[in-house]
Amino acid sequence: MAEATIKLDQFLKLQGLVQTGGEAKLLIQAGEVLVNGEIETRRGRKLVPTDEVTLDGYTYPVELTINN
């Protein structure tokens, strides 16, 4: 079975950290978003449930469920 993934920009929107994909793009390209403690500048970066996203000093664990 395939592992659940979500793109970084979609995760930011899902968490309510940004209102639009454009806002997510700007934050990511500006180097303001960390994935697992490292700056991530690819908005299409696929996140898996073991990843952690940090923005503005707050860390959000990636928790995904697959609905069949």
Biopython code that builds the backbone (N, CA, C, O; Angstrom):
import numpy as np
from Bio.PDB.StructureBuilder import StructureBuilder

atoms = [
    (1, "MET", "N", (0.848, -1.184, 0.000)),
    (1, "MET", "CA", (0.000, 0.000, 0.000)),
    (1, "MET", "C", (0.894, 1.247, 0.000)),
    (1, "MET", "O", (1.924, 1.286, 0.673)),
    (2, "ALA", "N", (0.487, 2.248, -0.756)),
    (2, "ALA", "CA", (1.256, 3.485, -0.850)),
    (2, "ALA", "C", (1.162, 4.282, 0.444)),
    (2, "ALA", "O", (0.129, 4.308, 1.113)),
    (3, "GLU", "N", (2.270, 4.928, 0.773)),
    (3, "GLU", "CA", (2.293, 5.767, 1.974)),
    (3, "GLU", "C", (1.592, 7.096, 1.689)),
    (3, "GLU", "O", (1.730, 7.662, 0.604)),
    (4, "ALA", "N", (0.849, 7.577, 2.660)),
    (4, "ALA", "CA", (0.142, 8.852, 2.511)),
    (4, "ALA", "C", (1.147, 9.993, 2.440)),
    (4, "ALA", "O", (2.094, 10.049, 3.224)),
    (5, "THR", "N", (0.932, 10.906, 1.487)),
    (5, "THR", "CA", (1.783, 12.090, 1.365)),
    (5, "THR", "C", (0.903, 13.308, 1.121)),
    (5, "THR", "O", (-0.251, 13.192, 0.709)),
    (6, "ILE", "N", (1.477, 14.477, 1.386)),
    (6, "ILE", "CA", (0.811, 15.735, 1.086)),
    (6, "ILE", "C", (1.897, 16.731, 0.699)),
    (6, "ILE", "O", (2.991, 16.713, 1.261)),
    (7, "LYS", "N", (1.595, 17.593, -0.255)),
    (7, "LYS", "CA", (2.574, 18.604, -0.659)),
    (7, "LYS", "C", (2.667, 19.680, 0.413)),
    (7, "LYS", "O", (1.693, 19.974, 1.106)),
    (8, "LEU", "N", (3.848, 20.259, 0.536)),
    (8, "LEU", "CA", (4.116, 21.250, 1.572)),
    (8, "LEU", "C", (3.131, 22.413, 1.518)),
    (8, "LEU", "O", (2.603, 22.816, 2.554)),
    (9, "ASP", "N", (2.871, 22.961, 0.329)),
    (9, "ASP", "CA", (1.954, 24.095, 0.252)),
    (9, "ASP", "C", (0.535, 23.704, 0.659)),
    (9, "ASP", "O", (-0.177, 24.500, 1.271)),
    (10, "GLN", "N", (0.120, 22.477, 0.320)),
    (10, "GLN", "CA", (-1.207, 22.001, 0.712)),
    (10, "GLN", "C", (-1.285, 21.817, 2.231)),
    (10, "GLN", "O", (-2.314, 22.108, 2.842)),
    (11, "PHE", "N", (-0.195, 21.334, 2.837)),
    (11, "PHE", "CA", (-0.162, 21.153, 4.290)),
    (11, "PHE", "C", (-0.321, 22.486, 5.010)),
    (11, "PHE", "O", (-1.055, 22.580, 5.993)),
    (12, "LEU", "N", (0.364, 23.515, 4.522)),
    (12, "LEU", "CA", (0.258, 24.833, 5.154)),
    (12, "LEU", "C", (-1.176, 25.354, 5.090)),
    (12, "LEU", "O", (-1.665, 25.952, 6.049)),
    (13, "LYS", "N", (-1.848, 25.127, 3.961)),
    (13, "LYS", "CA", (-3.243, 25.563, 3.834)),
    (13, "LYS", "C", (-4.151, 24.730, 4.737)),
    (13, "LYS", "O", (-5.030, 25.276, 5.403)),
    (14, "LEU", "N", (-3.946, 23.429, 4.764)),
    (14, "LEU", "CA", (-4.757, 22.535, 5.586)),
    (14, "LEU", "C", (-4.662, 22.900, 7.066)),
    (14, "LEU", "O", (-5.656, 22.819, 7.788)),
    (15, "GLN", "N", (-3.490, 23.297, 7.516)),
    (15, "GLN", "CA", (-3.272, 23.667, 8.911)),
    (15, "GLN", "C", (-3.785, 25.072, 9.221)),
    (15, "GLN", "O", (-3.806, 25.485, 10.381)),
    (16, "GLY", "N", (-4.197, 25.802, 8.191)),
    (16, "GLY", "CA", (-4.677, 27.162, 8.401)),
    (16, "GLY", "C", (-3.561, 28.163, 8.623)),
    (16, "GLY", "O", (-3.794, 29.247, 9.158)),
    (17, "LEU", "N", (-2.349, 27.809, 8.216)),
    (17, "LEU", "CA", (-1.200, 28.689, 8.421)),
    (17, "LEU", "C", (-1.110, 29.746, 7.337)),
    (17, "LEU", "O", (-0.498, 30.797, 7.534)),
    (18, "VAL", "N", (-1.720, 29.469, 6.188)),
    (18, "VAL", "CA", (-1.817, 30.425, 5.082)),
    (18, "VAL", "C", (-3.236, 30.351, 4.535)),
    (18, "VAL", "O", (-3.936, 29.356, 4.720)),
    (19, "GLN", "N", (-3.646, 31.411, 3.863)),
    (19, "GLN", "CA", (-4.986, 31.440, 3.283)),
    (19, "GLN", "C", (-5.011, 30.942, 1.837)),
    (19, "GLN", "O", (-6.008, 30.378, 1.386)),
    (20, "THR", "N", (-3.914, 31.154, 1.118)),
    (20, "THR", "CA", (-3.879, 30.813, -0.300)),
    (20, "THR", "C", (-2.597, 30.083, -0.662)),
    (20, "THR", "O", (-1.618, 30.101, 0.083)),
    (21, "GLY", "N", (-2.627, 29.440, -1.824)),
    (21, "GLY", "CA", (-1.431, 28.792, -2.333)),
    (21, "GLY", "C", (-0.339, 29.806, -2.636)),
    (21, "GLY", "O", (0.847, 29.518, -2.477)),
    (22, "GLY", "N", (-0.748, 31.001, -3.076)),
    (22, "GLY", "CA", (0.225, 32.050, -3.362)),
    (22, "GLY", "C", (0.966, 32.497, -2.114)),
    (22, "GLY", "O", (2.172, 32.744, -2.145)),
    (23, "GLU", "N", (0.228, 32.598, -1.014)),
    (23, "GLU", "CA", (0.853, 32.970, 0.261)),
    (23, "GLU", "C", (1.835, 31.891, 0.695)),
    (23, "GLU", "O", (2.928, 32.195, 1.172)),
    (24, "ALA", "N", (1.443, 30.627, 0.528)),
    (24, "ALA", "CA", (2.328, 29.513, 0.870)),
    (24, "ALA", "C", (3.592, 29.573, 0.019)),
    (24, "ALA", "O", (4.697, 29.393, 0.529)),
    (25, "LYS", "N", (3.428, 29.827, -1.282)),
    (25, "LYS", "CA", (4.563, 29.902, -2.202)),
    (25, "LYS", "C", (5.562, 30.966, -1.754)),
    (25, "LYS", "O", (6.768, 30.723, -1.737)),
    (26, "LEU", "N", (5.058, 32.142, -1.393)),
    (26, "LEU", "CA", (5.940, 33.234, -0.970)),
    (26, "LEU", "C", (6.715, 32.885, 0.297)),
    (26, "LEU", "O", (7.918, 33.137, 0.373)),
    (27, "LEU", "N", (6.041, 32.311, 1.289)),
    (27, "LEU", "CA", (6.712, 31.928, 2.538)),
    (27, "LEU", "C", (7.784, 30.870, 2.287)),
    (27, "LEU", "O", (8.890, 30.945, 2.823)),
    (28, "ILE", "N", (7.434, 29.886, 1.460)),
    (28, "ILE", "CA", (8.369, 28.795, 1.179)),
    (28, "ILE", "C", (9.582, 29.318, 0.415)),
    (28, "ILE", "O", (10.720, 29.013, 0.771)),
    (29, "GLN", "N", (9.342, 30.105, -0.631)),
    (29, "GLN", "CA", (10.456, 30.623, -1.429)),
    (29, "GLN", "C", (11.330, 31.592, -0.646)),
    (29, "GLN", "O", (12.512, 31.749, -0.951)),
    (30, "ALA", "N", (10.753, 32.246, 0.365)),
    (30, "ALA", "CA", (11.531, 33.174, 1.194)),
    (30, "ALA", "C", (12.374, 32.440, 2.235)),
    (30, "ALA", "O", (13.128, 33.068, 2.978)),
    (31, "GLY", "N", (12.249, 31.113, 2.290)),
    (31, "GLY", "CA", (13.040, 30.330, 3.244)),
    (31, "GLY", "C", (12.512, 30.387, 4.658)),
    (31, "GLY", "O", (13.257, 30.141, 5.607)),
    (32, "GLU", "N", (11.229, 30.710, 4.820)),
    (32, "GLU", "CA", (10.653, 30.837, 6.158)),
    (32, "GLU", "C", (10.044, 29.546, 6.689)),
    (32, "GLU", "O", (9.596, 29.493, 7.835)),
    (33, "VAL", "N", (10.028, 28.502, 5.855)),
    (33, "VAL", "CA", (9.421, 27.234, 6.257)),
    (33, "VAL", "C", (10.517, 26.181, 6.396)),
    (33, "VAL", "O", (11.345, 26.008, 5.502)),
    (34, "LEU", "N", (10.508, 25.485, 7.520)),
    (34, "LEU", "CA", (11.467, 24.407, 7.765)),
    (34, "LEU", "C", (10.743, 23.066, 7.722)),
    (34, "LEU", "O", (9.618, 22.939, 8.204)),
    (35, "VAL", "N", (11.400, 22.073, 7.141)),
    (35, "VAL", "CA", (10.908, 20.698, 7.193)),
    (35, "VAL", "C", (11.987, 19.888, 7.886)),
    (35, "VAL", "O", (13.122, 19.807, 7.415)),
    (36, "ASN", "N", (11.625, 19.295, 8.998)),
    (36, "ASN", "CA", (12.574, 18.508, 9.803)),
    (36, "ASN", "C", (13.816, 19.327, 10.164)),
    (36, "ASN", "O", (14.936, 18.816, 10.163)),
    (37, "GLY", "N", (13.588, 20.620, 10.475)),
    (37, "GLY", "CA", (14.663, 21.475, 10.946)),
    (37, "GLY", "C", (15.519, 22.106, 9.868)),
    (37, "GLY", "O", (16.466, 22.829, 10.179)),
    (38, "GLU", "N", (15.204, 21.845, 8.596)),
    (38, "GLU", "CA", (15.990, 22.407, 7.504)),
    (38, "GLU", "C", (15.103, 23.251, 6.603)),
    (38, "GLU", "O", (13.948, 22.903, 6.361)),
    (39, "ILE", "N", (15.643, 24.365, 6.105)),
    (39, "ILE", "CA", (14.892, 25.231, 5.206)),
    (39, "ILE", "C", (14.490, 24.452, 3.961)),
    (39, "ILE", "O", (15.310, 23.778, 3.337)),
    (40, "GLU", "N", (13.212, 24.558, 3.615)),
    (40, "GLU", "CA", (12.698, 23.891, 2.412)),
    (40, "GLU", "C", (12.121, 24.946, 1.481)),
    (40, "GLU", "O", (11.227, 25.698, 1.869)),
    (41, "THR", "N", (12.629, 25.005, 0.252)),
    (41, "THR", "CA", (12.170, 26.018, -0.692)),
    (41, "THR", "C", (11.334, 25.430, -1.830)),
    (41, "THR", "O", (10.969, 26.144, -2.764)),
    (42, "ARG", "N", (11.032, 24.138, -1.756)),
    (42, "ARG", "CA", (10.189, 23.499, -2.786)),
    (42, "ARG", "C", (8.774, 23.350, -2.244)),
    (42, "ARG", "O", (8.538, 22.580, -1.313)),
    (43, "ARG", "N", (7.837, 24.088, -2.828)),
    (43, "ARG", "CA", (6.467, 23.997, -2.322)),
    (43, "ARG", "C", (5.835, 22.652, -2.632)),
    (43, "ARG", "O", (4.869, 22.259, -1.977)),
    (44, "GLY", "N", (6.366, 21.938, -3.624)),
    (44, "GLY", "CA", (5.842, 20.626, -3.969)),
    (44, "GLY", "C", (6.480, 19.489, -3.191)),
    (44, "GLY", "O", (6.213, 18.319, -3.466)),
    (45, "ARG", "N", (7.320, 19.824, -2.223)),
    (45, "ARG", "CA", (7.965, 18.798, -1.388)),
    (45, "ARG", "C", (6.894, 17.897, -0.785)),
    (45, "ARG", "O", (5.967, 18.378, -0.134)),
    (46, "LYS", "N", (7.022, 16.604, -1.001)),
    (46, "LYS", "CA", (6.035, 15.665, -0.468)),
    (46, "LYS", "C", (6.374, 15.334, 0.984)),
    (46, "LYS", "O", (7.478, 14.887, 1.297)),
    (47, "LEU", "N", (5.417, 15.561, 1.842)),
    (47, "LEU", "CA", (5.582, 15.286, 3.262)),
    (47, "LEU", "C", (4.979, 13.929, 3.595)),
    (47, "LEU", "O", (3.974, 13.520, 3.015)),
    (48, "VAL", "N", (5.611, 13.241, 4.538)),
    (48, "VAL", "CA", (5.107, 11.962, 5.035)),
    (48, "VAL", "C", (4.839, 12.099, 6.536)),
    (48, "VAL", "O", (5.307, 13.049, 7.163)),
    (49, "PRO", "N", (4.095, 11.163, 7.111)),
    (49, "PRO", "CA", (3.699, 11.302, 8.520)),
    (49, "PRO", "C", (4.829, 11.450, 9.535)),
    (49, "PRO", "O", (4.567, 11.849, 10.670)),
    (50, "THR", "N", (6.058, 11.150, 9.177)),
    (50, "THR", "CA", (7.170, 11.309, 10.133)),
    (50, "THR", "C", (7.796, 12.698, 10.069)),
    (50, "THR", "O", (8.677, 13.012, 10.869)),
    (51, "ASP", "N", (7.351, 13.543, 9.120)),
    (51, "ASP", "CA", (7.925, 14.878, 8.959)),
    (51, "ASP", "C", (7.340, 15.877, 9.956)),
    (51, "ASP", "O", (6.253, 15.680, 10.499)),
    (52, "GLU", "N", (8.093, 16.954, 10.177)),
    (52, "GLU", "CA", (7.643, 18.074, 11.007)),
    (52, "GLU", "C", (7.892, 19.360, 10.233)),
    (52, "GLU", "O", (8.957, 19.552, 9.647)),
    (53, "VAL", "N", (6.900, 20.230, 10.242)),
    (53, "VAL", "CA", (6.995, 21.509, 9.541)),
    (53, "VAL", "C", (7.045, 22.621, 10.578)),
    (53, "VAL", "O", (6.226, 22.649, 11.497)),
    (54, "THR", "N", (8.001, 23.539, 10.441)),
    (54, "THR", "CA", (8.142, 24.652, 11.376)),
    (54, "THR", "C", (7.941, 25.963, 10.634)),
    (54, "THR", "O", (8.516, 26.187, 9.569)),
    (55, "LEU", "N", (7.104, 26.834, 11.222)),
    (55, "LEU", "CA", (6.843, 28.158, 10.684)),
    (55, "LEU", "C", (6.647, 29.102, 11.850)),
    (55, "LEU", "O", (5.890, 28.798, 12.773)),
    (56, "ASP", "N", (7.314, 30.239, 11.824)),
    (56, "ASP", "CA", (7.199, 31.251, 12.887)),
    (56, "ASP", "C", (7.478, 30.683, 14.276)),
    (56, "ASP", "O", (6.839, 31.083, 15.249)),
    (57, "GLY", "N", (8.426, 29.755, 14.373)),
    (57, "GLY", "CA", (8.818, 29.209, 15.666)),
    (57, "GLY", "C", (7.927, 28.115, 16.203)),
    (57, "GLY", "O", (8.189, 27.583, 17.282)),
    (58, "TYR", "N", (6.879, 27.766, 15.478)),
    (58, "TYR", "CA", (5.985, 26.688, 15.908)),
    (58, "TYR", "C", (6.172, 25.486, 14.990)),
    (58, "TYR", "O", (6.307, 25.632, 13.775)),
    (59, "THR", "N", (6.179, 24.294, 15.591)),
    (59, "THR", "CA", (6.377, 23.066, 14.824)),
    (59, "THR", "C", (5.084, 22.272, 14.776)),
    (59, "THR", "O", (4.406, 22.082, 15.787)),
    (60, "TYR", "N", (4.761, 21.812, 13.571)),
    (60, "TYR", "CA", (3.518, 21.065, 13.334)),
    (60, "TYR", "C", (3.874, 19.678, 12.802)),
    (60, "TYR", "O", (4.480, 19.562, 11.736)),
    (61, "PRO", "N", (3.501, 18.622, 13.537)),
    (61, "PRO", "CA", (3.759, 17.277, 13.033)),
    (61, "PRO", "C", (2.821, 16.968, 11.865)),
    (61, "PRO", "O", (1.665, 17.389, 11.857)),
    (62, "VAL", "N", (3.330, 16.233, 10.890)),
    (62, "VAL", "CA", (2.501, 15.838, 9.756)),
    (62, "VAL", "C", (1.763, 14.562, 10.147)),
    (62, "VAL", "O", (2.371, 13.518, 10.383)),
    (63, "GLU", "N", (0.455, 14.673, 10.208)),
    (63, "GLU", "CA", (-0.399, 13.516, 10.539)),
    (63, "GLU", "C", (-1.394, 13.343, 9.415)),
    (63, "GLU", "O", (-2.228, 14.215, 9.169)),
    (64, "LEU", "N", (-1.305, 12.221, 8.737)),
    (64, "LEU", "CA", (-2.162, 11.964, 7.590)),
    (64, "LEU", "C", (-2.898, 10.650, 7.762)),
    (64, "LEU", "O", (-2.361, 9.685, 8.306)),
    (65, "THR", "N", (-4.119, 10.626, 7.296)),
    (65, "THR", "CA", (-4.883, 9.375, 7.268)),
    (65, "THR", "C", (-5.432, 9.193, 5.864)),
    (65, "THR", "O", (-5.763, 10.158, 5.175)),
    (66, "ILE", "N", (-5.518, 7.949, 5.461)),
    (66, "ILE", "CA", (-6.072, 7.636, 4.152)),
    (66, "ILE", "C", (-7.488, 7.128, 4.361)),
    (66, "ILE", "O", (-7.716, 6.160, 5.087)),
    (67, "ASN", "N", (-8.435, 7.796, 3.714)),
    (67, "ASN", "CA", (-9.828, 7.371, 3.794)),
    (67, "ASN", "C", (-10.149, 6.528, 2.581)),
    (67, "ASN", "O", (-10.069, 6.999, 1.446)),
    (68, "ASN", "N", (-10.515, 5.272, 2.825)),
    (68, "ASN", "CA", (-10.867, 4.388, 1.709)),
    (68, "ASN", "C", (-12.357, 4.289, 1.569)),
    (68, "ASN", "O", (-12.848, 3.590, 0.683)),
]
sb = StructureBuilder()
sb.init_structure("model")
sb.init_model(0)
sb.init_chain("A")
sb.init_seg("    ")
for serial, (resi, resn, name, xyz) in enumerate(atoms, 1):
    if name == "N":
        sb.init_residue(resn, " ", resi, " ")
    sb.init_atom(name, np.array(xyz, "f"), 0.0, 1.0, " ", f" {name:<3s}", serial, name[0])
structure = sb.get_structure()
